Amino acid sequence: MTAKEDSDSGTAPAGSGPDERPGAVAARITGRAAVEVRPLSGAVAEVVLDSGRAVVVKRAEAAGAARAEAAGLRWLGDAGAVRVPVVHGRDRHWLVTGRVPPGRPSAPAAARFGRDLAGLHAAGAPAFGTPPPGGTEDAYIGLAPMRNVPGDDWPRWYAEHRVLPYLRRAVDDGTVRSDEAVVIERVCERLPDIAGPTEPPARLHGDLWNGNVLWGADGRAWLIDPAAHGGHRETDLAMLHLFGCPHLDDVLDGYQQTAPLADGWRERVGVHQLFPLLVHTVLFGRGYAEQALAAARAALAQ
């Protein structure tokens, strides 16, 4: 652990904390003075340093989130396939990464992204649910807690650690009725029959919606804000389908040329979408519950 990361063990530098200003955070973590701060959202800012380089400063919304995200970015980058921002440093409350110079999506960039994503998945993971090296068992997907508990049987692991925890939370919150929950529970029971051929654990981004894909000025797609773990590669692709992605057909063509998906993958998209849909149900309410139920009913009709 570097000095810039010591605060996870309770030795945060004096003056650091969630209310520290992004410019001060950038200066403390990079060792360069901040000359300009451009707010991007409530928790994220772009900071220009005196070297002329720009960095992105992100405030962690929950304990351990910065550690999990930093570990995830490094693990994805270690695959040497997709591009991710460099991690300059982090502490308990903050993460500082490189800035991605913005570009525009294009069909060639999307096809390259598909090939890169296939390479990332092929880098693999020791087991389903394995956290990145240096990551934690208790991680996050967006603002929702996500447990990284290893397992060697994908249908059982997916049901136990990716679908049912959020379904139970949604029922407890009153967002999903008990009689509706039975439909999703039936999908979990049938997963061994409808999950398709056995696949090895893939190295997943884990929260691969369109907002976490940045199209860079270099003509490449860059990935940010991972909820990285070992999982099924079709889950990442299902998220791209769910929330939209520019030139998605080109992304899929590039992927299929590099690592063809098993037959029937299109029919399984809804099964893999149950996880993000239930996460969104917990975070944002009933509209996503209805989508999750529709996906579950379609899976049972196969």
Backbone torsions as a table, in degrees:
resi	resn	phi	psi	omega
1	MET	NA	130.6	-179.6
2	THR	-82.1	169.3	179.1
3	ALA	-61.7	-29.7	-179.2
4	LYS	-73.1	-8.5	-177.5
5	GLU	-115.8	4.9	-174.3
6	ASP	-63.7	-19.6	-173.4
7	SER	-67.6	-17.5	175.3
8	ASP	-66.0	-21.2	178.7
9	SER	-98.4	11.2	173.7
10	GLY	94.0	13.7	-179.1
11	THR	-118.4	50.0	-179.3
12	ALA	-63.4	143.5	178.2
13	PRO	-59.3	151.2	179.5
14	ALA	-58.3	135.7	178.4
15	GLY	88.2	-11.5	-179.9
16	SER	-80.5	153.8	179.0
17	GLY	164.4	176.2	-177.2
18	PRO	-65.5	-19.2	-179.8
19	ASP	-95.7	2.5	177.2
20	GLU	-63.8	148.8	-179.6
21	ARG	-77.5	144.1	-177.1
22	PRO	-56.8	-36.6	179.1
23	GLY	-63.5	-41.1	178.0
24	ALA	-66.6	-37.8	177.8
25	VAL	-62.2	-48.2	-179.4
26	ALA	-59.6	-42.9	-179.9
27	ALA	-64.9	-43.8	-178.4
28	ARG	-64.2	-41.1	-173.4
29	ILE	-83.4	-34.8	-178.4
30	THR	-93.2	-19.6	-176.1
31	GLY	79.1	11.8	177.8
32	ARG	-120.5	145.9	-179.2
33	ALA	-70.7	144.0	176.0
34	ALA	-89.0	132.3	-179.2
35	VAL	-112.4	-15.9	179.0
36	GLU	-156.0	140.5	178.2
37	VAL	-125.3	127.8	179.6
38	ARG	-122.0	105.4	179.1
39	PRO	-62.3	135.4	176.7
40	LEU	-107.5	-34.9	176.0
41	SER	-159.6	-175.9	-178.5
42	GLY	-61.2	-29.9	-174.9
43	ALA	-112.4	-3.0	-173.0
44	VAL	-130.9	138.9	175.8
45	ALA	-141.5	151.8	171.8
46	GLU	-100.1	131.9	-177.5
47	VAL	-123.4	127.5	175.1
48	VAL	-93.1	127.1	-178.6
49	LEU	-91.8	167.5	-178.7
50	ASP	-67.7	-13.2	175.0
51	SER	-79.4	-9.8	-175.4
52	GLY	94.5	-13.4	179.5
53	ARG	-77.9	144.5	176.3
54	ALA	-106.6	141.7	177.1
55	VAL	-128.0	163.1	176.7
56	VAL	-110.1	127.6	-179.6
57	VAL	-111.3	125.1	-175.9
58	LYS	-125.7	128.4	176.6
59	ARG	-84.5	131.4	178.4
60	ALA	-70.8	131.7	-178.9
61	GLU	-86.2	-11.5	-179.7
62	ALA	-150.5	155.8	179.5
63	ALA	-60.4	130.1	178.3
64	GLY	88.7	-9.0	-176.0
65	ALA	-67.3	-40.8	-179.4
66	ALA	-65.1	-40.5	178.6
67	ARG	-62.8	-45.9	-178.6
68	ALA	-63.7	-42.4	-178.2
69	GLU	-68.2	-42.1	178.9
70	ALA	-61.7	-44.3	179.0
71	ALA	-63.1	-39.5	179.7
72	GLY	-64.8	-44.8	178.8
73	LEU	-60.7	-42.8	-179.3
74	ARG	-65.3	-40.8	-179.3
75	TRP	-65.2	-42.9	177.2
76	LEU	-64.4	-43.8	180.0
77	GLY	-64.7	-33.1	-179.5
78	ASP	-63.2	-20.8	179.6
79	ALA	-69.7	-20.2	179.2
80	GLY	67.7	27.3	-176.6
81	ALA	-117.3	-71.7	177.6
82	VAL	-82.0	159.1	175.1
83	ARG	-94.5	137.0	176.8
84	VAL	-136.2	152.7	177.3
85	PRO	-64.5	146.3	175.6
86	VAL	-67.6	143.5	175.1
87	VAL	-92.3	113.6	179.4
88	HIS	-81.5	-28.4	178.8
89	GLY	161.6	169.6	178.6
90	ARG	-159.7	163.8	169.3
91	ASP	-138.0	-161.7	-175.7
92	ARG	-63.3	-30.7	-171.7
93	HIS	-109.6	-17.1	-168.9
94	TRP	-138.4	152.3	173.7
95	LEU	-131.7	133.4	177.5
96	VAL	-120.1	123.1	-178.8
97	THR	-128.3	171.0	173.9
98	GLY	-69.9	157.9	176.7
99	ARG	-94.1	140.0	176.8
100	VAL	-95.4	112.9	176.8
101	PRO	-59.6	125.6	-171.0
102	PRO	-75.3	144.2	173.4
103	GLY	-131.3	-154.3	-179.8
104	ARG	-127.5	143.8	176.6
105	PRO	-67.1	146.8	177.7
106	SER	-146.9	162.4	179.2
107	ALA	-60.8	-45.4	177.7
108	PRO	-61.7	-40.8	178.8
109	ALA	-64.4	-38.3	-180.0
110	ALA	-66.7	-41.7	178.0
111	ALA	-63.9	-39.5	177.0
112	ARG	-64.2	-40.1	177.3
113	PHE	-60.1	-42.9	177.9
114	GLY	-58.9	-43.0	178.7
115	ARG	-66.0	-41.7	179.3
116	ASP	-64.4	-40.3	-179.8
117	LEU	-64.5	-39.2	176.0
118	ALA	-61.1	-39.6	177.6
119	GLY	-65.8	-39.2	176.6
120	LEU	-60.3	-50.2	-179.3
121	HIS	-59.5	-40.3	-177.9
122	ALA	-66.8	-20.7	177.5
123	ALA	-62.9	-23.4	169.4
124	GLY	74.7	-179.7	179.5
125	ALA	-150.7	155.7	-178.8
126	PRO	-62.4	-30.6	-177.9
127	ALA	-163.3	164.7	171.2
128	PHE	-64.8	134.2	179.2
129	GLY	86.3	-3.2	179.6
130	THR	-64.8	129.6	175.1
131	PRO	-77.2	160.6	174.6
132	PRO	-61.7	153.4	173.5
133	PRO	-55.2	129.9	-177.2
134	GLY	85.4	-5.5	177.4
135	GLY	-85.8	-168.4	-174.1
136	THR	-130.5	157.1	174.3
137	GLU	-66.4	-40.1	178.4
138	ASP	-94.2	100.6	-176.5
139	ALA	-119.7	-160.0	-175.8
140	TYR	-144.2	150.0	164.7
141	ILE	-122.0	108.6	-167.8
142	GLY	62.1	-127.0	178.3
143	LEU	-98.0	5.0	-178.1
144	ALA	-96.3	135.6	175.0
145	PRO	-60.7	145.3	178.0
146	MET	-142.4	123.1	-177.5
147	ARG	-93.6	130.8	175.8
148	ASN	-99.7	89.5	-179.5
149	VAL	-112.5	118.1	-175.3
150	PRO	-65.4	147.0	175.0
151	GLY	-154.4	159.1	-177.3
152	ASP	-112.0	-0.4	179.3
153	ASP	-120.0	106.9	-170.9
154	TRP	-60.6	-48.2	-178.9
155	PRO	-56.4	-44.8	-179.7
156	ARG	-67.0	-44.6	-179.6
157	TRP	-63.8	-44.3	-178.1
158	TYR	-61.3	-43.5	178.8
159	ALA	-64.8	-47.5	-171.8
160	GLU	-73.8	-35.0	-171.3
161	HIS	-116.6	-7.5	-179.8
162	ARG	-122.4	-28.4	-177.9
163	VAL	-104.1	-57.8	-170.8
164	LEU	-64.6	-36.3	179.4
165	PRO	-59.7	-40.0	-178.8
166	TYR	-77.8	-31.3	175.0
167	LEU	-64.4	-44.7	179.0
168	ARG	-62.2	-41.2	178.6
169	ARG	-63.5	-41.5	-179.3
170	ALA	-65.8	-37.3	177.0
171	VAL	-67.2	-44.6	179.2
172	ASP	-61.1	-34.5	-179.8
173	ASP	-80.3	-9.9	-177.9
174	GLY	82.7	10.5	-179.3
175	THR	-81.0	-29.4	175.0
176	VAL	-123.0	131.7	178.2
177	ARG	-77.0	156.2	-177.9
178	SER	-60.7	-39.5	-179.7
179	ASP	-69.0	-27.1	175.4
180	GLU	-75.3	-36.4	-178.9
181	ALA	-59.1	-30.2	-179.8
182	VAL	-58.3	-35.4	-179.0
183	VAL	-62.4	-45.6	-179.6
184	ILE	-70.8	-35.4	176.4
185	GLU	-62.7	-35.3	177.7
186	ARG	-65.5	-38.0	175.8
187	VAL	-60.1	-44.2	179.1
188	CYS	-59.7	-40.2	178.7
189	GLU	-64.9	-33.0	-176.5
190	ARG	-91.6	-1.8	-176.0
191	LEU	-53.0	-40.7	179.3
192	PRO	-57.6	-26.9	-178.0
193	ASP	-91.7	-25.2	-173.2
194	ILE	-113.5	2.1	-175.9
195	ALA	-81.2	-7.9	-179.4
196	GLY	84.8	-174.7	-177.9
197	PRO	-61.4	153.3	177.9
198	THR	-63.3	134.8	178.8
199	GLU	-124.6	148.5	174.1
200	PRO	-72.9	158.1	177.7
201	PRO	-60.1	131.3	178.7
202	ALA	-101.4	157.5	175.1
203	ARG	-86.8	103.6	-173.2
204	LEU	-96.6	146.2	164.6
205	HIS	-66.3	-46.3	170.4
206	GLY	94.2	-17.5	177.7
207	ASP	-143.5	54.4	-166.3
208	LEU	-89.0	66.0	171.2
209	TRP	-96.2	167.4	-172.1
210	ASN	-54.9	-35.9	-178.4
211	GLY	-65.6	-17.6	179.1
212	ASN	-99.1	9.7	173.1
213	VAL	-112.3	114.7	178.1
214	LEU	-104.1	134.5	179.0
215	TRP	-96.5	112.2	-171.3
216	GLY	-86.7	163.1	177.5
217	ALA	-65.6	-16.6	179.1
218	ASP	-83.0	2.9	-179.3
219	GLY	79.6	15.7	179.1
220	ARG	-119.4	156.4	171.5
221	ALA	-88.8	138.4	178.3
222	TRP	-117.7	144.9	-180.0
223	LEU	-109.1	136.6	178.0
224	ILE	-128.4	172.4	171.9
225	ASP	48.5	54.3	-178.5
226	PRO	-76.0	157.1	164.6
227	ALA	-119.6	58.6	-165.3
228	ALA	-66.9	141.9	177.3
229	HIS	-170.8	171.3	172.9
230	GLY	-79.7	130.1	-177.5
231	GLY	-158.4	-162.2	178.8
232	HIS	-93.3	130.9	-174.1
233	ARG	-61.7	-27.4	180.0
234	GLU	-67.4	-18.4	179.3
235	THR	-67.8	-44.2	176.3
236	ASP	-59.5	-44.4	-177.9
237	LEU	-67.2	-35.1	178.4
238	ALA	-64.5	-35.3	177.5
239	MET	-66.7	-37.8	176.8
240	LEU	-62.1	-38.7	176.7
241	HIS	-66.3	-40.7	-172.4
242	LEU	-66.2	-45.4	-172.7
243	PHE	-107.4	6.8	174.9
244	GLY	82.8	147.8	177.6
245	CYS	-155.4	131.7	178.0
246	PRO	-57.0	137.4	177.5
247	HIS	55.7	42.9	-176.4
248	LEU	-59.7	-37.6	178.9
249	ASP	-61.0	-36.4	178.2
250	ASP	-70.8	-37.2	174.9
251	VAL	-58.2	-48.0	-177.8
252	LEU	-65.9	-38.3	177.9
253	ASP	-61.8	-45.6	178.3
254	GLY	-61.5	-40.7	179.1
255	TYR	-63.8	-48.8	-175.8
256	GLN	-64.5	-33.1	177.5
257	GLN	-66.3	-28.0	-176.3
258	THR	-93.6	-43.3	-175.9
259	ALA	-147.1	83.2	-176.1
260	PRO	-54.1	138.8	178.3
261	LEU	-80.8	155.7	-179.9
262	ALA	-66.8	149.7	178.3
263	ASP	-53.6	142.2	178.3
264	GLY	86.3	8.4	-175.3
265	TRP	-63.7	-33.4	-179.8
266	ARG	-63.8	-36.5	179.1
267	GLU	-70.7	-17.7	-178.9
268	ARG	-95.6	-2.8	-177.4
269	VAL	-55.8	-44.2	-178.6
270	GLY	-63.7	-33.8	177.2
271	VAL	-61.5	-44.5	-179.0
272	HIS	-73.8	-22.4	178.0
273	GLN	-78.6	-13.5	178.6
274	LEU	-57.3	-39.6	-179.4
275	PHE	-60.9	-59.4	-179.3
276	PRO	-65.6	-32.0	179.5
277	LEU	-65.7	-38.8	178.9
278	LEU	-73.1	-34.6	173.2
279	VAL	-59.5	-44.8	179.8
280	HIS	-69.4	-30.0	174.3
281	THR	-61.2	-45.6	179.7
282	VAL	-64.0	-39.4	-174.8
283	LEU	-84.3	-34.5	-167.7
284	PHE	-127.5	-7.2	169.2
285	GLY	109.7	-163.5	-164.7
286	ARG	-61.8	-34.1	-178.0
287	GLY	-56.6	-40.3	178.8
288	TYR	-74.5	-28.6	175.7
289	ALA	-61.3	-41.5	179.5
290	GLU	-65.3	-37.0	176.1
291	GLN	-66.4	-40.6	178.6
292	ALA	-62.6	-41.9	179.3
293	LEU	-65.6	-39.0	178.1
294	ALA	-64.0	-41.9	178.7
295	ALA	-65.4	-38.3	178.6
296	ALA	-65.7	-44.9	179.1
297	ARG	-62.3	-39.4	178.4
298	ALA	-64.9	-38.6	178.6
299	ALA	-65.2	-38.2	179.5
300	LEU	-71.2	-22.5	-179.0
301	ALA	-81.1	-8.3	-178.8
302	GLN	-66.5	NA	NA
